[in-house]
Amino acid sequence: MAKLIYKKTGFEKEIPDGEKIKSAAEEAGVLFGCEDGLCGTCMIEIVSGEKNFSDLTQAEKDLERDEKHRLACQCKIKKGKVEIDF
């Protein structure tokens, strides 16, 4: 099991390896708009563990995201821990 962490609030959520983080990010307080990678509302900053996320999607590339600035609606967590900020 992987883990998504938002230290500002103490939020930690285990997520099965390879799953999208959308539900956990929403529980942490990330706001979502379109949920398809078009609006950029769910942009998060990766504080640590960016290598534990899936590769950037085309939607993220189109919005000029990078390994440290991702869209929570697009990310899958491969393994380990990822600490986010938003």
Secondary structure, 3 states (H helix, E strand, C coil): CEEEEECCCCEEEEECCCEECHHHHHHHCCCCCCCCCCCCCCEEEEEECHHHECCCCHHHHHCCCECCEEECCCCEECCCEEEEEC
